[in-house]
Amino acid sequence: MKILLIEDDHSLGEKIAEHLRRENFSVDLAKNGEDGQHLGETGVYDAAVLDLGLPLVPGIEVLRAWRKAGRILPVLILTARDGWSEKVEGFKAGADDYVMKPFRVEELVMRLRALIRRAAGHAETRILCGPLAYDAQLGTFELEGLPLRLTGLEWRVLSCLALQKEHVVSRADIFERVYDGDAEVDSNSVEVIVARLRRKIGAAMIETVRGHGYRLTAGEA
């Protein structure tokens, strides 16, 4: 899963990005509103973390521009502004959640997971697909009741498929959500990761839909 983080405080932005990557998210970090707005309009993200006090373009204007353009990605506002009027303005502009600074990064992660899960249409935190179980709040997988050990890239691909189980996810969509924007990767890397996942959970569970992409299905494990 991929997060767009827009934060002008260099130290805080890097700290948040590092923690999110440790939690297996891929992250694009923008340090001003102009760059962040452009990324949000052109990139593929599962959620955005948006500061309000940004240079060049204020965060609230970035959010308004996204919503006016029809961008529906979940947006969590992260700000030091604690006035009720600012919160109301943020929600009216289209924010989905609001976290005040200072904060615990662990809480930020949990809120992001909840936003992503709900945006994918899942009310329950535990998503089941045959013998595979994904706890979308804790970010853990089990296969036949046992913990499933995955690399960061494997986790990103499998969580992307699990959130849209029984639906086809395009290779391009998976690629966009797996890698950071500045990562140098081979063009067939998604296929390599899918092959590794099939060895771990069973080949029948990840179906290749020719010309379209991949689908996680309740096949034989």
Long-range contacts (C-beta under 8 A, 24 or more apart in sequence): 1-25, 1-26, 1-46, 1-47, 1-116, 1-156, 1-159, 1-160, 1-163, 1-177, 2-26, 2-27, 2-28, 2-43, 2-44, 2-45, 2-46, 2-156, 2-176, 2-177, 2-178, 3-27, 3-28, 3-45, 3-46, 3-47, 3-48, 3-49, 3-112, 4-28, 4-30, 4-36, 4-39, 4-40, 4-43, 4-45, 4-47, 4-48, 4-49, 4-73, 5-29, 5-30, 5-48, 5-49, 6-30, 6-31, 6-32, 6-33, 6-35, 6-36, 6-39, 6-40, 6-48, 6-49, 6-50, 6-51, 6-54, 6-59, 6-62, 7-31, 7-49, 7-51, 7-78, 8-32, 8-51, 8-53, 8-54, 8-55, 9-51, 15-105, 16-49, 16-105, 16-108, 19-105, 19-109, 20-105, 20-109, 20-112, 21-152, 23-109, 23-139, 24-139, 24-152, 24-155, 24-156, 24-159, 25-112, 25-156, 26-156, 26-177, 26-178, 26-179, 26-180, 26-183, 27-180, 28-180, 28-181, 32-56, 32-57, 33-57, 33-58, 33-59, 33-61, 33-62, 36-62, 37-62, 37-65, 37-66, 39-181, 40-66, 40-71, 40-73, 41-65, 41-66, 41-69, 41-71, 43-176, 43-181, 44-173, 44-176, 44-177, 45-73, 45-177, 46-73, 46-74, 46-116, 46-119, 46-177, 47-73, 47-74, 47-75, 47-76, 47-112, 47-115, 47-116, 47-119, 48-73, 48-74, 48-75, 48-76, 49-76, 49-78, 49-108, 49-112, 50-75, 50-76, 50-77, 50-78, 50-95, 51-77, 51-78, 51-79, 52-77, 52-79, 52-81, 52-86, 52-90, 53-79, 53-80, 53-81, 60-89, 60-90, 60-93, 63-90, 63-93, 63-94, 63-95, 64-93, 64-94, 66-94, 67-93, 67-94, 72-119, 73-119, 74-115, 74-116, 74-118, 74-119, 76-108, 76-111, 76-112, 76-115, 78-103, 78-108, 110-137, 113-137, 113-138, 113-139, 116-163, 117-163, 120-163, 120-164, 122-163, 127-162, 127-163, 127-165, 129-162, 129-165, 129-166, 129-205, 129-216, 129-217, 129-218, 130-205, 130-217, 130-218, 130-219, 130-220, 130-221, 131-201, 131-202, 131-221, 132-162, 132-201, 132-205, 132-216, 132-221, 134-158, 134-159, 134-162, 134-163, 136-162, 136-163, 143-200, 143-201, 143-221, 144-221, 148-200, 148-201, 150-197, 150-200, 151-196, 153-178, 153-193, 154-193, 154-196, 154-197, 154-200, 157-190, 157-193, 157-194, 157-197, 158-197, 158-201, 158-216, 161-206, 161-214, 161-215, 161-216, 162-216, 164-216, 165-216, 165-217, 166-215, 166-216, 166-217, 166-218, 167-215, 168-209, 168-212, 168-213, 168-214, 168-215, 169-213, 169-214, 169-215, 170-212, 170-213, 171-213, 171-214, 172-213, 173-213, 174-213, 174-214
